Amino acid sequence: MSRIDQVEILMVDLQPKVRRTDAIQSFISQETPIVRIRTTDGAIGTGYSYTIGTGGHAVVSLLERHLAPLLLGRDPAMIEQIWRDLQFSTHATSVGAITSLALAAIDTALWDLRCLGAGQPLHRMAGGAQSRVPLYTTEGGWLHIETPALIEDALRAKEAGFGGCKLKVGRRPHDDVARLSAVREAVGPDFEIMVDANQAFAVDEAIRRARLFEPLDLAWFEEPLPADDLDGHVRLCAATTLPVAVGESIYGIGHFRDYLQKGACSVVQVDVARIGGITPWLKVAHMAEAFNLPVSPHFLMELHVSLSAAVPNGRWVEYIPQLDGITHSGITIEAGYAIPPTRPGLGISWDWERIQAQSIANVVLQARL
């Protein structure tokens, strides 16, 4: 029986190629912890996670000091058992962002091993529901970008076959409406517009904004409120016809359950890193399916193209390229659709020479088997 005999932990800090701002923050860097798990038969699985600017070293420390040592000697095929054991071992810090991000780096590496061992790509091993998923772009919709450039980017995306674009909101109410109206007029009714408030509003303001946005026929109103304001989302959903999207800032399956049971959202944006890996991601996606709700995951398109294709309710993949500097190829796009990789494993072709050169953390743990 194969056993885990080595765990390597690295981290690179990736700088965005474009300026990214929203209603509450600027995205200045992506600290990217990477975990490589080697087994006694020589197989190596690679997983990763991310932060937006801070917390990466805390993730690496949790991996190095606590989680990775617990992997040594384990059977890598027992993914569910390992996830539950590691999650329980951190019960004093769960549910929490740092713990989930660390678990995700391990879990995605174990899934990479599973898929490589089976000779299958992730989207098939995880379900195989779809062969392609529509794309929408966020890269041209940041809050600092002025209206003419918003229009230009949206038209370029439409010409490329993308199904929609996402625009950040959080300026003065009627400034937001003017920007959105100009883009809607330019792209017409058959191109989706998503809006994202990044948790900036209180309930009264979110309801007001939703009322102003409704005539624009938006695909969804994303993160209008802080993610821990469940009752506020219930009130908002009851007050508007706009679909409400949540999930990127939710770190536990039970929290998603509460949102779904109380009718507090219409679109589930579960993030594979922030929920703790592929294992819990699939549970949330299937739970959303039981409520007849779509999954349109946040960020990490290189992983989410496969996961969205794995489930029948995967509706959109968000286009934000970020791994280009440490991989040999990006995702495959055909006529505005993301095509899941067909090669075995996660389908990410890592550039290890660049990763090693840019690494700001590198730890190797070795088992004595």
C-alpha positions as semicolon CSV with decimal commas, in nm:
position;residue;x (nm);y (nm);z (nm)
1;M;0,000;0,000;0,000
2;S;0,129;0,344;-0,096
3;R;0,200;0,587;0,188
4;I;0,282;0,955;0,211
5;D;0,656;0,985;0,274
6;Q;0,729;1,351;0,196
7;V;0,549;1,685;0,211
8;E;0,700;1,998;0,061
9;I;0,556;2,342;0,139
10;L;0,640;2,647;-0,070
11;M;0,493;2,992;-0,114
12;V;0,517;3,250;-0,391
13;D;0,382;3,605;-0,387
14;L;0,214;3,686;-0,718
15;Q;0,156;4,045;-0,823
16;P;-0,158;4,125;-1,027
17;K;-0,094;4,233;-1,384
18;V;-0,362;4,501;-1,356
19;R;-0,472;4,727;-1,072
20;R;-0,761;4,567;-0,882
21;T;-0,982;4,773;-0,652
22;D;-1,327;4,724;-0,505
23;A;-1,546;4,896;-0,247
24;I;-1,334;4,792;0,052
25;Q;-0,982;4,704;-0,063
26;S;-0,712;4,684;-0,326
27;F;-0,582;4,347;-0,441
28;I;-0,208;4,410;-0,427
29;S;-0,068;4,058;-0,410
30;Q;-0,162;3,693;-0,402
31;E;0,035;3,494;-0,149
32;T;0,015;3,141;-0,286
33;P;0,102;2,847;-0,057
34;I;0,183;2,535;-0,259
35;V;0,193;2,181;-0,118
36;R;0,361;1,886;-0,291
37;I;0,281;1,543;-0,147
38;R;0,502;1,250;-0,245
39;T;0,414;0,886;-0,190
40;T;0,628;0,575;-0,145
41;D;0,558;0,469;-0,504
42;G;0,708;0,795;-0,633
43;A;0,387;0,977;-0,726
44;I;0,367;1,350;-0,653
45;G;0,047;1,549;-0,613
46;T;0,043;1,928;-0,608
47;G;-0,214;2,152;-0,442
48;Y;-0,235;2,518;-0,358
49;S;-0,429;2,792;-0,190
50;Y;-0,414;3,173;-0,182
51;T;-0,461;3,489;0,016
52;I;-0,524;3,846;-0,099
53;G;-0,218;4,019;0,039
54;T;-0,197;3,896;0,398
55;G;-0,202;3,573;0,596
56;G;0,008;3,356;0,370
57;H;0,284;3,305;0,624
58;A;0,026;3,202;0,883
59;V;-0,105;2,938;0,640
60;V;0,249;2,811;0,578
61;S;0,319;2,799;0,951
62;L;0,002;2,597;1,020
63;L;0,097;2,357;0,742
64;E;0,457;2,320;0,857
65;R;0,403;2,299;1,232
66;H;0,081;2,104;1,255
67;L;-0,096;1,970;0,946
68;A;0,183;1,838;0,724
69;P;0,341;1,620;0,997
70;L;0,004;1,450;1,041
71;L;0,012;1,343;0,674
72;L;0,333;1,143;0,696
73;G;0,269;0,770;0,679
74;R;-0,096;0,810;0,578
75;D;-0,269;0,633;0,290
76;P;-0,324;0,915;0,033
77;A;-0,632;0,742;-0,108
78;M;-0,825;0,808;0,214
79;I;-0,900;1,168;0,125
80;E;-1,222;1,208;0,321
81;Q;-1,070;1,047;0,630
82;I;-0,761;1,265;0,610
83;W;-0,966;1,584;0,563
84;R;-1,183;1,506;0,864
85;D;-0,888;1,410;1,082
86;L;-0,697;1,726;0,995
87;Q;-1,003;1,944;1,039
88;F;-1,072;1,791;1,379
89;S;-0,708;1,835;1,482
90;T;-0,756;2,210;1,428
91;H;-1,097;2,231;1,593
92;A;-0,979;2,519;1,814
93;T;-0,928;2,733;1,502
94;S;-1,215;2,601;1,289
95;V;-1,420;2,724;1,116
96;G;-1,172;2,990;1,012
97;A;-0,998;3,136;0,709
98;I;-0,638;3,035;0,786
99;T;-0,734;2,677;0,870
100;S;-0,953;2,639;0,559
101;L;-0,683;2,779;0,332
102;A;-0,427;2,537;0,475
103;L;-0,663;2,239;0,444
104;A;-0,734;2,335;0,082
105;A;-0,367;2,320;-0,017
106;I;-0,345;1,965;0,120
107;D;-0,680;1,846;-0,010
108;T;-0,620;1,966;-0,366
109;A;-0,281;1,789;-0,365
110;L;-0,447;1,465;-0,254
111;W;-0,705;1,498;-0,530
112;D;-0,424;1,558;-0,779
113;L;-0,269;1,230;-0,662
114;R;-0,601;1,049;-0,693
115;C;-0,659;1,172;-1,047
116;L;-0,301;1,102;-1,156
117;G;-0,325;0,750;-1,017
118;A;-0,645;0,686;-1,208
119;G;-0,516;0,850;-1,526
120;Q;-0,818;1,082;-1,528
121;P;-0,869;1,459;-1,524
122;L;-1,031;1,620;-1,221
123;H;-1,359;1,712;-1,389
124;R;-1,425;1,346;-1,468
125;M;-1,312;1,204;-1,136
126;A;-1,526;1,457;-0,949
127;G;-1,843;1,396;-1,150
128;G;-1,808;1,458;-1,523
129;A;-2,131;1,654;-1,568
130;Q;-2,031;1,904;-1,838
131;S;-1,774;1,942;-2,115
132;R;-1,758;2,322;-2,099
133;V;-1,875;2,611;-1,879
134;P;-1,953;2,972;-1,980
135;L;-1,706;3,243;-1,884
136;Y;-1,758;3,591;-1,753
137;T;-1,478;3,841;-1,695
138;T;-1,401;4,054;-1,392
139;E;-1,064;4,196;-1,498
140;G;-1,208;4,506;-1,668
141;G;-1,466;4,595;-1,406
142;W;-1,269;4,724;-1,108
143;L;-1,407;5,018;-0,914
144;H;-1,139;5,271;-1,010
145;I;-1,196;5,217;-1,383
146;E;-1,395;5,494;-1,550
147;T;-1,704;5,436;-1,761
148;P;-1,553;5,454;-2,114
149;A;-1,299;5,186;-2,021
150;L;-1,571;4,971;-1,860
151;I;-1,766;4,985;-2,184
152;E;-1,461;4,907;-2,396
153;D;-1,372;4,601;-2,189
154;A;-1,731;4,471;-2,184
155;L;-1,760;4,503;-2,562
156;R;-1,425;4,328;-2,606
157;A;-1,542;4,042;-2,384
158;K;-1,869;4,015;-2,575
159;E;-1,685;4,007;-2,907
160;A;-1,465;3,725;-2,772
161;G;-1,774;3,520;-2,692
162;F;-1,781;3,569;-2,315
163;G;-2,129;3,552;-2,170
164;G;-2,096;3,841;-1,926
165;C;-1,883;4,077;-1,723
166;K;-1,873;4,177;-1,358
167;L;-1,857;4,537;-1,243
168;K;-1,764;4,652;-0,896
169;V;-2,006;4,885;-0,718
170;G;-1,963;5,103;-0,412
171;R;-1,946;5,456;-0,543
172;R;-2,232;5,695;-0,473
173;P;-2,563;5,525;-0,558
174;H;-2,645;5,717;-0,872
175;D;-2,282;5,704;-0,989
176;D;-2,306;5,325;-0,975
177;V;-2,634;5,333;-1,165
178;A;-2,492;5,562;-1,432
179;R;-2,192;5,335;-1,487
180;L;-2,403;5,022;-1,503
181;S;-2,659;5,186;-1,732
182;A;-2,389;5,294;-1,977
183;V;-2,250;4,941;-1,998
184;R;-2,597;4,789;-2,035
185;E;-2,680;5,026;-2,320
186;A;-2,352;4,939;-2,493
187;V;-2,372;4,559;-2,467
188;G;-2,747;4,515;-2,512
189;P;-2,987;4,278;-2,337
190;D;-2,821;3,946;-2,431
191;F;-2,497;4,000;-2,236
192;E;-2,501;3,937;-1,863
193;I;-2,386;4,202;-1,615
194;M;-2,296;4,095;-1,263
195;V;-2,231;4,347;-0,985
196;D;-2,016;4,299;-0,676
197;A;-2,025;4,513;-0,360
198;N;-1,760;4,313;-0,168
199;Q;-1,962;4,320;0,158
200;A;-1,962;4,703;0,166
201;F;-2,325;4,779;0,259
202;A;-2,554;4,765;0,558
203;V;-2,899;4,613;0,500
204;D;-3,081;4,941;0,440
205;E;-2,828;5,053;0,180
206;A;-2,821;4,712;0,011
207;I;-3,201;4,719;-0,025
208;R;-3,183;5,072;-0,164
209;R;-2,913;4,981;-0,414
210;A;-3,100;4,669;-0,522
211;R;-3,409;4,880;-0,595
212;L;-3,198;5,114;-0,809
213;F;-3,029;4,824;-0,990
214;E;-3,341;4,619;-1,068
215;P;-3,433;4,794;-1,399
216;L;-3,091;4,700;-1,540
217;D;-3,171;4,324;-1,543
218;L;-2,853;4,216;-1,367
219;A;-2,739;3,854;-1,342
220;W;-2,676;3,893;-0,970
221;F;-2,592;4,127;-0,682
222;E;-2,279;3,979;-0,524
223;E;-2,172;4,009;-0,160
224;P;-2,400;4,304;-0,084
225;L;-2,360;4,253;0,293
226;P;-2,103;4,110;0,535
227;A;-2,102;3,732;0,498
228;D;-2,189;3,674;0,864
229;D;-2,513;3,875;0,833
230;L;-2,742;3,584;0,751
231;D;-3,063;3,758;0,860
232;G;-2,969;4,064;0,658
233;H;-2,942;3,850;0,345
234;V;-3,283;3,700;0,421
235;R;-3,430;4,052;0,442
236;L;-3,257;4,158;0,121
237;C;-3,372;3,853;-0,076
238;A;-3,730;3,918;0,036
239;A;-3,705;4,282;-0,074
240;T;-3,562;4,245;-0,426
241;T;-3,609;4,055;-0,750
242;L;-3,233;4,057;-0,811
243;P;-3,055;3,727;-0,758
244;V;-2,824;3,757;-0,456
245;A;-2,485;3,583;-0,479
246;V;-2,276;3,479;-0,178
247;G;-2,004;3,233;-0,092
248;E;-1,651;3,359;-0,144
249;S;-1,628;3,465;0,222
250;I;-1,795;3,157;0,370
251;Y;-1,560;2,901;0,522
252;G;-1,784;2,617;0,640
253;I;-2,041;2,377;0,497
254;G;-2,283;2,449;0,781
255;H;-2,286;2,821;0,701
256;F;-2,385;2,742;0,342
257;R;-2,657;2,511;0,476
258;D;-2,802;2,798;0,680
259;Y;-2,805;3,031;0,378
260;L;-2,979;2,772;0,163
261;Q;-3,235;2,668;0,422
262;K;-3,334;3,028;0,494
263;G;-3,351;3,136;0,130
264;A;-3,075;3,391;0,184
265;C;-2,915;3,364;-0,160
266;S;-2,986;3,270;-0,521
267;V;-2,633;3,200;-0,649
268;V;-2,369;2,997;-0,461
269;Q;-2,010;3,116;-0,511
270;V;-1,824;2,856;-0,308
271;D;-1,446;2,908;-0,330
272;V;-1,240;2,587;-0,327
273;A;-0,961;2,745;-0,122
274;R;-1,178;2,920;0,133
275;I;-1,408;2,623;0,194
276;G;-1,111;2,397;0,261
277;G;-1,055;2,205;-0,062
278;I;-1,222;1,995;-0,328
279;T;-1,374;1,754;-0,076
280;P;-1,600;2,014;0,094
281;W;-1,645;2,212;-0,231
282;L;-1,824;1,919;-0,392
283;K;-2,050;1,880;-0,087
284;V;-2,157;2,244;-0,107
285;A;-2,214;2,222;-0,482
286;H;-2,436;1,916;-0,447
287;M;-2,619;2,075;-0,155
288;A;-2,691;2,375;-0,378
289;E;-2,815;2,136;-0,647
290;A;-3,066;1,996;-0,398
291;F;-3,202;2,349;-0,356
292;N;-3,207;2,397;-0,737
293;L;-2,945;2,672;-0,716
294;P;-2,649;2,733;-0,949
295;V;-2,283;2,732;-0,852
296;S;-2,067;3,011;-0,991
297;P;-1,744;2,989;-0,791
298;H;-1,520;3,277;-0,693
299;F;-1,172;3,328;-0,845
300;L;-0,921;3,038;-0,893
301;M;-1,039;2,970;-1,246
302;E;-0,763;2,713;-1,302
303;L;-0,931;2,484;-1,047
304;H;-1,288;2,598;-1,081
305;V;-1,312;2,522;-1,452
306;S;-1,278;2,152;-1,366
307;L;-1,501;2,165;-1,058
308;S;-1,775;2,362;-1,234
309;A;-1,768;2,109;-1,516
310;A;-1,786;1,824;-1,265
311;V;-2,130;1,922;-1,133
312;P;-2,456;1,973;-1,324
313;N;-2,531;2,311;-1,164
314;G;-2,196;2,472;-1,246
315;R;-2,318;2,781;-1,431
316;W;-2,022;3,020;-1,470
317;V;-1,643;3,036;-1,437
318;E;-1,495;3,372;-1,337
319;Y;-1,210;3,486;-1,562
320;I;-0,929;3,640;-1,353
321;P;-0,586;3,514;-1,468
322;Q;-0,335;3,497;-1,184
323;L;-0,116;3,187;-1,219
324;D;0,033;3,277;-1,559
325;G;0,371;3,363;-1,409
326;I;0,425;3,021;-1,250
327;T;0,253;2,788;-1,500
328;H;0,328;2,686;-1,856
329;S;-0,025;2,736;-1,985
330;G;-0,354;2,898;-1,888
331;I;-0,704;2,764;-1,916
332;T;-0,842;2,666;-2,256
333;I;-1,108;2,904;-2,389
334;E;-1,325;2,830;-2,691
335;A;-1,586;3,082;-2,806
336;G;-1,622;3,225;-2,458
337;Y;-1,643;2,889;-2,280
338;A;-1,390;2,745;-2,037
339;I;-1,288;2,393;-2,136
340;P;-1,173;2,168;-1,849
341;P;-0,828;2,010;-1,892
342;T;-0,827;1,654;-2,022
343;R;-0,483;1,554;-1,895
344;P;-0,474;1,353;-1,571
345;G;-0,466;1,538;-1,240
346;L;-0,575;1,892;-1,166
347;G;-0,467;1,992;-1,514
348;I;-0,228;2,268;-1,405
349;S;0,116;2,263;-1,570
350;W;0,341;2,416;-1,304
351;D;0,666;2,594;-1,391
352;W;0,883;2,460;-1,109
353;E;1,189;2,655;-1,212
354;R;1,001;2,983;-1,169
355;I;0,830;2,866;-0,851
356;Q;1,162;2,775;-0,690
357;A;1,315;3,105;-0,799
358;Q;1,026;3,310;-0,660
359;S;0,957;3,109;-0,347
360;I;0,955;3,305;-0,019
361;A;0,904;2,989;0,188
362;N;1,026;2,634;0,135
363;V;0,994;2,352;0,389
364;V;1,035;1,975;0,335
365;L;0,909;1,715;0,584
366;Q;1,029;1,358;0,542
367;A;0,882;1,041;0,691
368;R;1,089;0,760;0,838
369;L;0,900;0,459;0,706
